[in-house]
């Protein structure tokens, strides 16, 4: 359709991209281009690239993007803040920004340009972390509008792109166990830096192998820094777990930072990827995790999913897919458990439970008013609830 112009499409998950022949030509990609570590150039039976790039291989397409019109990051941040406030979000946990983005957001907070509270994880190389962690740690900056106290590392990809790192091969791709996108020895160094500088470590892990590796690193770091230390390190997603590793979340005090809506949007094809047993025993097992004493939080992984918490809340209590059937509903949360996962548990996962998460005198007056009581309306009515007001610090930031 577009042989003379480069076309690059990025998958919603962020874990795969698709390029046409012109884009690959501009990027210098051909059958002789090797796969980068942690990524794959998908090829046909002759070894020629077909235009699909998994995980870190997406970076090879950079030269084809050089002439694209640059975005305005300040405008992007303003639009993002407007979007999340309109969806009833008073605090946003940003799962990985560079130092330059943090500088920009700090400046915007200083100028009162955003209106939503930000809690940010730093994504950077170990060398850059070593140089800058001490200078960037901020807790409750500007009347609790900005906190920087966590580090983000991604050690595998997504299930949909066969990038989640598994202990056993994919059912529908027996030649693959997924991809390890960041070396585990490198993660151990990051863990040492996080502990030494009093940062939380937040590791993206979707597959059961990735989760096990992350828990192993956490356990070693916890042991080296006194087992009773309140570190609150997090596994971001915790989507597919081996049954042996589920109890470790509660035993170690590791937070399972999950997204309810992923269970229902992924549900129609999880068994295809994992098989029935692995899906039943380890996929989005919220109740199994909570029974171990683990804290489970909720979110949407925007922009992979719409940032709307009501849709994710509904998925959490119903496990209802868009095809009209429920994905292992025995793992669904009760309505109050789901509400806690979005409020007090999210605050706890950020060391902010003394400031946020419940309607309590003395806490920040961050309040979302809905058009319906999602604790009591019939389950099927939950998605029709709308945000009437979003209040941050006692000030109405959004009005329907």
N, C-alpha and C positions, 0 to 999 in steps of 0.2 A: 504493500500500500504506500510505502514511503521510502523508495529505494535511494533517493538522493539526499535525504535529510536524516540525521541521527535520531533514533527514538530509543529512550530508555524508560522502562516502566518498573516501578518498585512495588513489590508485594506488600500488602497491608501489614504483614507481620514485621517487615523490615529485614527479614532474613533471606530474601531472594530478590533478584532483579532479572529483567528480561530485556534484551537488546536486539536491535535489528542489525543487518549485515553492515550498514554504513557506520553505525556506532562502533561496532567491533573493529572495523577497518581503521577508523580514526584513533581508536585506543591501541592499535597494533596487536590485536588478539587474533591468533590463528592456531592451527593444529599443533604448532611447536611451542605454544605458550604453556608453561607448566602451571599446575594447580598451586596456589599459595597455601601456606600452612593454615589449617582451619577452614578451608574453603574448597569449592569444586567448580570447575568449568564443565558443565554437562555437555557430553559429546555424543555423536551418532556412532554407528557401528564402524565407520571408517576413521574415527578419531577426530572428526572435525567439530568445532564448537557449534551448537545449535542455537545459541543465544540465551541460554538459561545459566544463571550464575548464583551459586549457593554460598551463603555466609560471607567469609572474608574475600571471596573471589569477586564480590561486587566492587571492591576497591579498584580492580583493574580497569574499570570503565571510566575512571576519573578524567583522562584526556579528552574523552568525547563530550564531557560536560563543561569544558573550560570556557566555551563561548556562550553558555547560558546566562541569561540576565540574573544578576545577583539579587537575592532577597534582602529585604530591609528587616534585620532582626528585631529592632525596636518596635516596628509596626507588628511583626509577628507576635511579640510578647503581649502587646496591648490587646490584639484580637484574641489571643489565647486566654488572657485574664477575663475578658468579657464573656467568652464562651463558658469557662468553668463557673463563673459567678451566676450566669443564667441557668446553670444546671444545679445550683444549690451547693456548690463546693466553696467552703470558707478557707480551707488549707489544702494546698497541692503539694504532694511529695514528688519531686522531680528526680526520676531514676537515672541520672547520669548526665552532667553537663561539664564542659571544659572550663578552665579558669577564665577565659575571655568572656564566655557567656555569664559566668557568675559576676564578673566585673560589671557587665552591662545591666544585669538584673539588680545589683546593689545600687547602681546609679539611678535606676528607675524607681526603686524603693525610696531612695533619698528624695526623689522628686514627686513622690506620691502618685505615680503613674499606673499602678497595677491594681491595688485594692484587694488582692487575695494574698493570704499568707503563704510563704514559700519555705519548704524544707528540702534541701538540695543535697544529692549525692555527687561527689566529684568523680568524673571519669577521665583518667590520665595515665600516662606511663608511670612506672615505678620511679624512674629518674625525676620526672616532673613532680610527682607526689613528694618525694624526698626533699625537693627544693622548696615546696610551697605550702605543705600542710600546716605548718605552724602559723603562717601568715593568714590563711584563709578560714581557720576555724572560727565560726561566729555562732553564738547561741542567743536567740531572742533579740537580734539586732533591730533597731528602729521600732521599738515598741512591739516586739515579737512579730515583725513582718517578714524577717529573713533569718533562717538558721542554716548553717553549713556545718555538718558534723558527721558525714558518712562518705564512704568510698564505694563506687560501683565497679564490679568486674563481671564480664560475661564469659562463661566457660563452655557454653554450648549454644545450639541454635534452637529453632522452633520445630514442633512436631510436624506441622503441615508441609514443610520443605524437606523433611527427612533430616533435619539438622540437629534435633534433640539427641543427646548422647546417651545411648542405651547400653545396658548390660548384655542384652541379647539382640540379635538382628531384628529389623523390622519385619513384620509379617508380610507386608506387601513389597518389600525390597530386601530379600534375604542376603544380599551382598553387602549391606550397610548396617552399621550400628550408630550412624549419625556422626557428628563432628565435634571434636574438642577444639574450641576456638581460641582459648588462651591456655598456655602451658600451666600445669598444676604447680611446678616449682616456682613459676613466676607469681602464682596466686599466694603461695606460702610467704614470699617476700612482701607482697602487699599486706598480708595479714600481720606480719611483724610491724610494718609501718603504721597500720591502723592502731594496733595495740599500743605502740610507743607514743602515739600522738593523741590518744583518747578519741579515736573515730570509730563509728560503727562500720562494719564491713557488710556490704550487701552484694550477694552473688547471684547473678542470673543463672538458674539451673532448672531445666525443664525435664530432661530425661532422667531415668533412675540412676544411671551411671554418674551423671553430672551431680545429682543431689548427693550421692554417696561420697563422691570426691570432695564436695563442698563441706559436708558434715565432718569428714576426716580432718580437713584443714582447720575447721572451727574447733573441733575437739582438742587438737594438738595446741592450738593457740590458747584456748581456755585453760588447759592444764598448765601451760607455761606462764599464765598470768593470774594464777590462783583461781581455783575452781569456783570460789564463792563470789568472784567479781561479777558485777552487774553489767555485762557487755552488750546484751541485746543485739547480737548480730543476726542478720536476716538472710533467708533464701528467697530471692524474688522469683515467684511463680510456683515452685514446689509442686509441679503439676503431675508428675508421674514418678511414683516412689516404689521401691522394692519393699515388701511387707516388713523385712528385717530392719529397715531404716526408719520406719514410721515412729517407733517409740523413742528414737534418739532425739527428735525435736523436743519432746517434753523433758527428757532426761538432761539434755544440755541447756535447755532454756533458749533454743534457737527459734526465732520468729518465722512462721510460714506466711510470707507476704504474697497473697494469692488474689485471683480475680474471678469472682463468681460467674461473670458472663462468659469467660473462656470455656467453662464446662459445657454450656449449652450451645455455644457457637461451634466448638470443636466436636461436640458429642456425636454428630452424625457420622464422623469418619474415624473416631478414636479406635474403635474395635478393628477397623480395617488395618490400621497401622500397628496396633499392639496385640491384637487377639483378645478374645473374651476374658480370659483369666487375668492377664495383666491389667486390662482396663477396669475390671471389677475390683481387683485387690489394691490397685495403686493409683488410679486416675482421679484427681480432684477429690481426695478422700478427707473432706473437712471434718466429719464426725470422728473418723479414726484418729486424726491428728489431735483434735480437742480432747479426746479421751486420754491421751498421753499427758495432758496438762499443757500442751503447746498453745501459744497465742497465735490465732489465725486472723489476719487482717484482710481487707477487701479493697478492690479498686477496679479499674477498667483497662489499665495498660494503654491508655491513649497515646498515640493515635491508632493503635492496632484495633481497638474497639472505640465506639463513641464514649465520650467522657461521662455520660449520663449515669449517676449512681442509682437511680430508680430502676433502670433496666438491669443493672448488675444485682441489685437487691432482689428483684423478682427472680432472676436466675438462681440466686443463692437459696431462696426458700422453696422454689418450685422444681428446679432442675429440668424445666420444660424447654425442649428444643423448638426451633421454628418449624419443625416438621410435625409438631403436635404430640410428641411422646417424651417421657421423662427419662433422663440419663442417670441410671443408678440412684433413684430418689432416696434410698436409705442413707445417703451421705448428705442430704439437704440439711441446712440449718433451720432451726425454729426462727420465727420472726424476730424475737428479741435477740437471739444469738447473731442473726444477720445484721441487726441494727448496731449491736455492740461491735461487730467486725468492722463497721464503717465509721465508728465514732471513738469510743474509749480505747478500743484495741489499736486503732490507727494512731491515737495520741500516745499510747504506751510504747508503740514501736518507734516513736520519735523522741522518747524521754520527755513527753509533753503532757502526761496525764494529770499533772497538777494545774495545768493551764486550760486544757481543752477536753472534749470528749464526753462531758456530761453537763447538764444544766444545773450548776452548783454556784451558790454565792461565792464571789471572790475569783472565779475563773473568768477568762476572756468571754465577752458577750458575743460569741459566734453562734448564730442560730439560723437554721433553715426552717422555713414555714411551708408546709405542703398543703395542697387543696384537699387531701384525704388522709385519714389515719391509716397508714400502711400496716399497722399492727393489728387492725381489726376488720378492715374491709375484706370481702371475698377475694380469694387469691387471684382470680382472673382480673380483678379490678386494679391490682397494684400498678400495672404499667400505665394506667390512665391518670395516676396522680401527677400533679404539676407543681412546680416550684412557684409559690406566691411571693415570698420574700427571701432574699439572702442577706443576712445581717453579719457584718464583721466589725468587732469591737464596738457593738452597739449602734453602728451606722448602717442604714439600709444601702447596700451596694447594688442590689437588683430588685426590681419590682415588676411583677407580671403585668 
